[in-house]
Amino acid sequence: MMTYTIEKTNTKIIPLEVPAPNTLKSINFYLLQKNDRTFLIDAGLDKDTYWEYLQQSMQANGIRFRDLTAILLTHHHFDHVGLVHRISKEYDTPVYIHPYALPKIKGDPEFLYKNYTFFADLLNKLNTGEFGAEQVKARYKRQMNNPKTALNWNVKAIESSTLFDFEVIEIPGHAPDQVAFYLPEESIIFIGDLLIDHLRSNAFVEPALDGTRIPALTQHVASLEKIIELNPETALSGHGKVIYEPAKLAKRRLDAIEAKAKSIKSIIEAGITTGREIVKKRHPNKYEDIFFTLMSDTLSFLDYLETKGQLTKKEKNGIWHWDTGSENLSQKHYGKWQ
């Protein structure tokens, strides 16, 4: 990526793009200098390659770690927060993130256990059986044994729609705590993973802090609509290339969502009614390999179709079954923590 210098507003953006050996193509994070302040926006993976790339980029641009005004995080996913662990060992740099992310990045044991029971119940209702139960147990064990938490960070919750020179725009869906940092004078938005130039971003189903199931895809659609309304000139994403005219890409993503929703609805019309069977029909060779991603993505579409009045759901013997009937959807059930 090229370095952007906007002389009129005294703004310099230094993209850090590290190639990724998967469909993401790259993991991106950014240094930004504006009005005598210096920011790191997102922080890649906690790996030596990323650390060396950051150090080299800072040195080439005359930036020291003690010069950082703050680290701004678009969301809590591990490929966006990694180097904060290394920076926070040596420096007390403020780290700003949406308050919904705090129990996750701090590894709060009560939150993690409630998260475990939420997914255990949810996957059971999706008819994933013993395989699903073992997967959620293994994930819970990994989370509890993860030594990388934010307990030594100088972490601060984002509590306003403005932060330093940025407008903060909530864009949940991919993560409930995802935000964008917008520079209105430059018409540039740091968009996290809401939009990726070459790839549709997934909406991940998660429990809200009160235990209710988040309608992730409905939120994701609303976030895309925000970008269309805002219509920034440029979006800098967590992965892939710079996005010019991101509103146009957001419209294409909305069209793709509607097409996929129609495809899932057609599977149910053909008589396949449970979560596991729908996923296996669509992805017969990937069910076990990317289990959580596929189950979450599919459930987000099922919830979305319910919200739009195109599906109903009934529970039979502890398993959810979807159909295209006209049951009153005001009675739809979203799971809660037990």
C-alpha positions as CSV (number, residue, x, y, z in Angstrom):
1,M,0.0,0.0,0.0
2,M,1.1,3.5,-0.6
3,T,1.5,6.2,2.1
4,Y,-1.1,8.9,2.0
5,T,-0.2,12.5,2.8
6,I,-3.1,15.0,2.9
7,E,-1.2,18.3,3.2
8,K,-4.4,20.4,3.5
9,T,-5.3,18.8,6.8
10,N,-1.7,17.9,7.9
11,T,-2.6,14.2,7.8
12,K,-0.3,11.3,7.0
13,I,-1.5,7.7,6.8
14,I,1.0,4.8,6.8
15,P,-0.6,1.5,5.9
16,L,1.0,-1.7,7.2
17,E,-0.1,-4.6,5.0
18,V,1.3,-8.0,6.0
19,P,0.5,-10.8,3.5
20,A,-1.7,-13.6,4.8
21,P,-1.6,-17.2,3.4
22,N,-5.3,-17.5,3.2
23,T,-8.4,-15.9,1.6
24,L,-7.9,-12.7,3.6
25,K,-4.8,-12.0,1.4
26,S,-3.4,-9.6,4.0
27,I,-3.8,-8.3,7.5
28,N,-3.7,-4.5,7.6
29,F,-3.2,-2.0,10.3
30,Y,-2.3,1.7,10.2
31,L,-0.1,4.5,11.5
32,L,-1.7,7.9,11.3
33,Q,-0.2,11.3,12.1
34,K,-2.5,14.3,12.3
35,N,-2.3,17.6,14.2
36,D,0.9,16.6,16.1
37,R,-0.7,13.3,17.2
38,T,0.3,9.8,16.2
39,F,-2.1,6.8,16.3
40,L,-1.9,3.1,15.7
41,I,-5.2,1.9,14.3
42,D,-5.5,-1.9,14.9
43,A,-2.5,-4.0,15.7
44,G,-2.3,-7.1,13.5
45,L,-1.2,-10.5,14.9
46,D,1.1,-11.1,17.9
47,K,3.8,-12.5,15.8
48,D,7.5,-11.6,15.1
49,T,6.7,-10.8,11.4
50,Y,4.2,-8.2,12.4
51,W,6.3,-6.8,15.2
52,E,9.3,-6.3,12.9
53,Y,7.1,-4.8,10.2
54,L,5.7,-2.3,12.6
55,Q,9.1,-1.4,14.0
56,Q,10.6,-0.9,10.5
57,S,7.7,1.2,9.4
58,M,7.9,3.4,12.5
59,Q,11.7,3.8,12.1
60,A,11.4,4.7,8.4
61,N,8.9,7.5,9.3
62,G,10.7,8.8,12.4
63,I,8.1,7.5,14.8
64,R,9.0,6.2,18.3
65,F,6.7,4.1,20.4
66,R,6.6,6.8,23.1
67,D,5.3,9.1,20.3
68,L,2.0,7.2,20.1
69,T,-0.9,9.2,21.4
70,A,-3.2,6.2,21.4
71,I,-4.0,2.8,19.9
72,L,-7.5,2.6,18.4
73,L,-9.0,-0.8,17.9
74,T,-11.9,-1.4,15.5
75,H,-12.9,-4.6,17.3
76,H,-11.6,-7.3,19.5
77,H,-10.6,-10.1,17.1
78,F,-7.1,-11.5,17.6
79,D,-5.9,-10.4,14.2
80,H,-6.6,-6.8,15.1
81,V,-5.2,-6.6,18.6
82,G,-2.1,-8.8,18.6
83,L,0.7,-6.3,18.9
84,V,-1.0,-4.4,21.7
85,H,0.3,-7.2,24.0
86,R,4.0,-6.3,23.0
87,I,3.6,-2.6,23.1
88,S,1.8,-2.6,26.5
89,K,4.7,-4.6,28.1
90,E,6.9,-1.5,27.7
91,Y,4.6,1.5,27.3
92,D,1.5,2.8,28.9
93,T,-0.1,3.9,25.7
94,P,-3.9,4.3,26.0
95,V,-5.8,1.6,24.1
96,Y,-9.4,2.6,23.0
97,I,-12.0,-0.1,22.2
98,H,-15.8,-0.4,22.3
99,P,-17.0,-1.2,25.9
100,Y,-18.7,-4.4,24.6
101,A,-15.2,-5.8,24.0
102,L,-13.9,-5.4,27.6
103,P,-14.9,-8.7,29.1
104,K,-13.6,-10.5,26.0
105,I,-10.2,-9.0,25.8
106,K,-9.8,-9.2,29.6
107,G,-10.6,-12.9,29.6
108,D,-13.3,-12.4,32.3
109,P,-13.9,-16.0,33.6
110,E,-17.6,-15.4,34.4
111,F,-18.2,-14.0,30.9
112,L,-16.3,-16.8,29.2
113,Y,-18.4,-19.4,31.1
114,K,-21.6,-17.7,30.2
115,N,-20.4,-17.6,26.7
116,Y,-19.7,-21.3,26.8
117,T,-23.2,-22.2,28.1
118,F,-24.8,-19.9,25.5
119,F,-23.1,-21.7,22.7
120,A,-23.5,-25.2,24.2
121,D,-27.3,-24.6,24.3
122,L,-27.4,-22.9,20.9
123,L,-25.5,-25.7,19.1
124,N,-27.6,-28.3,20.7
125,K,-30.7,-26.6,19.3
126,L,-29.0,-26.5,15.9
127,N,-28.8,-30.3,16.0
128,T,-25.0,-30.5,16.0
129,G,-25.1,-33.3,18.6
130,E,-22.0,-34.7,20.3
131,F,-19.6,-33.1,17.7
132,G,-20.9,-29.6,18.4
133,A,-20.7,-30.3,22.2
134,E,-17.1,-31.3,21.9
135,Q,-16.3,-28.3,19.7
136,V,-17.7,-25.8,22.2
137,K,-15.9,-27.5,25.1
138,A,-12.6,-27.4,23.2
139,R,-13.1,-23.7,22.4
140,Y,-13.9,-22.9,26.0
141,K,-10.8,-24.6,27.2
142,R,-8.7,-22.7,24.7
143,Q,-10.2,-19.4,25.9
144,M,-9.7,-20.2,29.6
145,N,-6.0,-21.2,28.9
146,N,-5.2,-18.2,26.7
147,P,-2.5,-16.2,28.5
148,K,-3.0,-13.2,26.2
149,T,-5.4,-10.9,27.9
150,A,-5.7,-7.1,28.2
151,L,-5.1,-7.1,32.0
152,N,-1.8,-5.2,31.5
153,W,-3.2,-2.8,28.9
154,N,-4.0,0.8,29.6
155,V,-7.4,0.1,28.1
156,K,-10.1,2.7,27.9
157,A,-13.7,2.3,26.7
158,I,-14.9,4.4,23.8
159,E,-17.8,6.3,25.3
160,S,-18.5,9.0,22.8
161,S,-19.2,9.5,19.0
162,T,-16.0,11.6,18.8
163,L,-12.5,10.6,19.8
164,F,-9.5,12.9,19.1
165,D,-9.9,13.9,15.4
166,F,-12.2,11.0,14.6
167,E,-15.9,10.4,14.4
168,V,-16.6,7.0,15.9
169,I,-19.3,5.1,14.1
170,E,-20.7,1.9,15.5
171,I,-20.8,-0.8,12.8
172,P,-21.7,-4.1,14.5
173,G,-22.4,-7.4,12.7
174,H,-19.0,-8.9,12.1
175,A,-18.4,-8.3,15.8
176,P,-20.8,-6.6,18.3
177,D,-18.0,-4.2,19.4
178,Q,-16.9,-3.2,15.9
179,V,-16.5,0.5,15.2
180,A,-15.2,2.6,12.4
181,F,-13.0,5.7,12.8
182,Y,-13.9,8.4,10.3
183,L,-11.9,11.5,9.3
184,P,-14.6,13.7,7.8
185,E,-12.2,16.4,6.4
186,E,-10.3,13.7,4.4
187,S,-13.4,11.5,3.8
188,I,-11.4,8.5,4.8
189,I,-12.8,5.8,7.1
190,F,-11.0,3.0,8.9
191,I,-13.6,0.4,8.5
192,G,-12.4,-2.7,10.3
193,D,-13.8,-5.9,8.7
194,L,-17.2,-4.5,7.7
195,L,-16.0,-4.3,4.1
196,I,-13.2,-6.2,2.4
197,D,-12.6,-5.5,-1.2
198,H,-12.3,-9.1,-2.4
199,L,-14.3,-11.0,0.2
200,R,-17.7,-10.9,1.9
201,S,-17.3,-10.3,5.6
202,N,-19.2,-12.8,7.9
203,A,-21.6,-11.7,10.5
204,F,-20.8,-13.7,13.7
205,V,-23.6,-14.7,16.1
206,E,-22.7,-13.9,19.7
207,P,-24.4,-13.3,23.0
208,A,-24.9,-9.7,24.0
209,L,-23.7,-8.7,27.5
210,D,-27.3,-9.3,28.8
211,G,-27.2,-12.8,27.4
212,T,-29.6,-12.3,24.5
213,R,-28.6,-13.6,21.1
214,I,-27.5,-10.8,18.8
215,P,-29.2,-10.6,15.4
216,A,-25.8,-10.3,13.8
217,L,-26.7,-10.2,10.1
218,T,-29.5,-7.6,10.7
219,Q,-26.9,-5.5,12.4
220,H,-24.4,-6.1,9.6
221,V,-26.9,-5.0,7.0
222,A,-27.7,-1.8,9.0
223,S,-23.9,-1.1,9.2
224,L,-23.5,-1.4,5.5
225,E,-26.5,1.0,5.1
226,K,-24.6,3.5,7.3
227,I,-21.7,3.4,4.9
228,I,-24.0,4.0,1.9
229,E,-25.5,7.0,3.7
230,L,-22.1,8.4,4.8
231,N,-20.6,7.8,1.3
232,P,-16.9,8.3,2.2
233,E,-14.4,8.6,-0.6
234,T,-12.0,5.9,0.8
235,A,-12.2,3.0,3.2
236,L,-9.2,1.4,4.7
237,S,-10.0,-2.2,5.6
238,G,-8.5,-4.8,8.0
239,H,-7.8,-7.0,5.0
240,G,-7.1,-6.7,1.3
241,K,-6.8,-3.6,-0.9
242,V,-7.8,0.0,-0.3
243,I,-11.5,0.5,-1.1
244,Y,-12.4,3.5,-3.2
245,E,-16.1,4.5,-3.3
246,P,-17.0,2.0,-0.5
247,A,-20.7,2.9,-0.7
248,K,-20.8,1.1,-4.1
249,L,-19.2,-2.0,-2.6
250,A,-21.6,-1.9,0.3
251,K,-24.5,-1.9,-2.1
252,R,-23.0,-5.0,-3.8
253,R,-22.6,-6.7,-0.5
254,L,-26.2,-6.1,0.3
255,D,-27.3,-7.6,-3.0
256,A,-25.1,-10.6,-2.3
257,I,-26.7,-11.0,1.2
258,E,-30.2,-11.0,-0.3
259,A,-29.1,-13.6,-2.9
260,K,-27.6,-15.9,-0.2
261,A,-30.7,-15.5,2.0
262,K,-32.9,-16.6,-0.9
263,S,-30.6,-19.6,-1.5
264,I,-30.9,-20.7,2.2
265,K,-34.7,-20.2,2.1
266,S,-34.9,-22.5,-1.0
267,I,-33.1,-25.3,1.0
268,I,-35.7,-25.0,3.7
269,E,-38.5,-25.1,1.1
270,A,-37.0,-28.4,-0.1
271,G,-37.6,-29.9,3.3
272,I,-34.2,-29.5,5.0
273,T,-35.1,-27.8,8.3
274,T,-32.4,-28.0,11.0
275,G,-29.3,-25.9,11.3
276,R,-26.8,-28.7,10.9
277,E,-28.5,-30.2,7.8
278,I,-28.7,-26.8,6.2
279,V,-25.0,-26.2,6.7
280,K,-24.1,-29.7,5.4
281,K,-26.3,-29.2,2.3
282,R,-24.5,-25.9,1.5
283,H,-21.0,-27.0,2.6
284,P,-20.8,-30.8,2.5
285,N,-17.0,-30.9,2.7
286,K,-16.3,-28.1,5.1
287,Y,-18.7,-28.8,8.0
288,E,-16.0,-30.1,10.4
289,D,-13.1,-27.9,9.1
290,I,-14.7,-24.5,9.8
291,F,-17.5,-25.6,12.1
292,F,-18.1,-22.4,14.1
293,T,-17.8,-20.1,11.2
294,L,-20.3,-22.0,9.1
295,M,-22.8,-22.6,11.9
296,S,-22.6,-18.9,13.0
297,D,-22.9,-17.6,9.4
298,T,-25.9,-19.8,8.6
299,L,-27.7,-19.0,11.9
300,S,-27.2,-15.3,11.2
301,F,-29.1,-15.8,7.9
302,L,-31.8,-17.8,9.5
303,D,-32.3,-15.1,12.1
304,Y,-32.3,-12.5,9.4
305,L,-35.0,-14.3,7.4
306,E,-37.1,-14.7,10.5
307,T,-36.8,-10.9,11.2
308,K,-38.0,-10.2,7.6
309,G,-41.0,-12.5,8.1
310,Q,-39.8,-15.1,5.5
311,L,-39.2,-18.0,8.0
312,T,-40.6,-19.3,11.2
313,K,-39.0,-21.5,13.8
314,K,-40.4,-24.2,16.1
315,E,-38.7,-26.3,18.7
316,K,-39.3,-30.1,18.6
317,N,-37.6,-32.4,21.1
318,G,-35.0,-29.7,21.8
319,I,-34.1,-29.0,18.2
320,W,-35.1,-26.0,16.1
321,H,-36.8,-26.5,12.8
322,W,-37.3,-23.7,10.3
323,D,-40.1,-23.5,7.8
324,T,-41.6,-20.9,5.5
325,G,-45.0,-20.6,7.3
326,S,-46.6,-17.4,8.4
327,E,-46.4,-17.8,12.2
328,N,-46.4,-14.5,14.1
329,L,-42.7,-13.6,14.3
330,S,-43.2,-11.3,17.3
331,Q,-42.9,-14.6,19.3
332,K,-39.5,-15.6,17.8
333,H,-37.1,-16.9,20.4
334,Y,-33.5,-15.8,20.7
335,G,-31.4,-17.9,23.1
336,K,-30.2,-16.6,26.5
337,W,-27.5,-17.6,28.9
338,Q,-28.7,-20.2,31.2
